[in-house]
Amino acid sequence: MMESEPLPREVSLVSGENVVMTLKRRYPSIIVSFLAFFLTYVILVPWSTINQITGLPDSTQMMPYYLFGIVFFAIVVLTIAFSVGYFYVRGHRYVFTNRRVILFRKFVTISIREVAYKEITDVMVNQGPIARVLNYGSVTPSSPGVRMGYTTPFPFARNPQALFRVSLRDVNQPHLVASQLYQLIRSASTH
């Protein structure tokens, strides 16, 4: 679970704070998302395009060129999507210290969120069917935080029961991560 990579320079620790473990987001999650999108594209777009092409005059002679164009476009889109996805996944880092969880994301913008162990009230683990097979999932520690009713100017969007949620998305062995997080929460509450 623990990785030995250095912390990003944007993440700073307070005095007396030590890194317990560092996690990264897994690539299979983004690959599964892109493949689901791609399969939808492969099924829907060519079918409708072929139906439109067959209605054109001389469609039988042009069909191989149209099919080649569809396949070429799909390959280009998939290559770009996987390249962008690689850098998106690579930019996620989850740092567990002896005092808090720090979520770091660097993709186009930099986002750092943190929550102290003493503030965490609940930990949720989410895994879909493919994530269970590949043993990854999301771990979400919840804590009371900024209430929506005070920050949202729209009355229909106000929810006084809102919780501040931070999610460790697509980590290896999410149940083990949740167990280790519970241990850190317990040790922080006894100190």
N, C-alpha and C positions, 0 to 999 in steps of 0.2 A: 504494500500500500504506500510505503514511503518512498519518495523520490529525492535524489540528491541534487537537483538543480538549484541554482541560486535564485533568490527572490527577485522579482522585477524591481527595477530601481524606483518605481512609483509607489511601492509598498514599503512602509516604514514601520518598524516595531518600536514599542515603548520600552523604557528601561525595565529590566526584569522579565521581559517577555521572550519566550523561546518557541521556535517552530517545532511542533510535534510531528506533523506530516504535511505533505503537499500532494495534491491530486490534480490530474488533468482530465479533460473531457476526452471521451473515446471517439475514434473515427467511425466505427460501424454505425453509430446513430445517425450521422449525417449522410452516410452512404445509403442507409435504408430509406431515409427521407427522399434523397434524390432518385433512387431507383423506383420508389412508389410514384413520384412525379413523372419520371421518364416512361414507366409502363403505361400510365394514363395517357401520356402524349403519344406513345407508339400505337395505342389502341384507337384513340379518338381522332387525332389529327389526320393520319394517313387515310382512314376510312372516309372521312368527309371530303378530303382532297381528291381521292380517287373517284368518289361519286360526282364531284364537280368536273373533273377532267373527262370522264367518260361521256359527258354531255356535250363536249366540244367536238367540232369537226376534226378529223385526222387524229383522234385521240389514241388510236392503236399504235401509230408510229411514234408519238411523243411520250407514251406511257413509261418506257424505260428511263428517259431523261427526267421525268417528274419523280419517279421512284428514287432515282439516284440523288436528286436534289433533296428529297425528304430525308433520306438516310444520312446524307452529308450534313444537313442542317442539324439533325438529331445528334450526330457525333460531335459537332462543334459545340452545341449547347451543353451536352453532357461533359465535355472536356473543360469548358469554362466553369460549369457548376462545381465540378470536383476540385478545380484549382482554387476557386473562391472558398469552397467548403474546407479545404485543407488549412488555409490561413485562418478561417473563422474558428475552427476547432483548436488549432494550435494556440490561439490567443487566450484561451480560457485556462485559468489556474485557480485552484482552491487551496488556501493555506489555513491549516489548523494550528493555532498557537496554544499555549497553556491558558490563555485568557479569552480568545475570541476566534471566530471563523471569518476569514477575509476572502471575498470573491473578487477576482481580478479578471477583467475582460478587455482585451486590446484588439479591436478590429475596427478600423476607420477611426473610431473614437476610443477613449479609455474610460472604463467604468470600474469603480472600486466601491464595493459595498461590504459592510462588516456588521456582525452582530455578536455581542458578548454572550458567553455561555449562560450567565446568570439571567439573561433576558429571554432565553429560549423556553417556550412552554410546551412545544410539541414537535415531534420529528415524524415526517411522512416519507414513505418509500413508494415510488411509482415505477412499475415495469410493465411494458406491453408484452405481447406474446413473443415477438422476435427478440426483444431485450432480455426476456427470461432465458431464451435459448443461448444467446450470446453473453449472458451474465453481465449486463450493464443496466443502469437505471438512474433515476433521479432521486436525490435525497433532499427534502425540503424542511429545514428548521423554521418554525414559526414563532413569532414573538409579538407581544403587543407593541404597537409602534404608532406612527402618525395615523390618525383617524381620517378616513375619507371625508367625513362630514365637515371637517375644518379646512380641508385643502381643495375641495371641489366646489366651484361656484354654482353647479347645476343641482337643484334639489332632487331630481330623479336619480342622480348618481351617488347620493350620500348614503353611506352605510356605517352606522355607528359601531357595528361589530367587526369592522375590518381589522385584519391582522397584517403586520409587516411580514412579508414572505420573501425569502431568499432561497434560491434553488441551486443545488449542486447538480447540474444537468449532466446526464450520461456518464457516470463514473463507473469504474470497475467494481464489482462485488458490492452493490449498494446496501445490502443487508449487513455486511461486515462494517461498512463505513458508518451506517446508522448506529450499530452497536458501539463502535469506537467513539462516535459523537456522544452517545448517552453516557459513556464512561467519563468523557471530558466534562460534560455538564454536571455529573454527580461530584466529580472532584472539585469543580469550581464552586459548587454550592456548599461544600464542607469547609472551604477556606474563607 
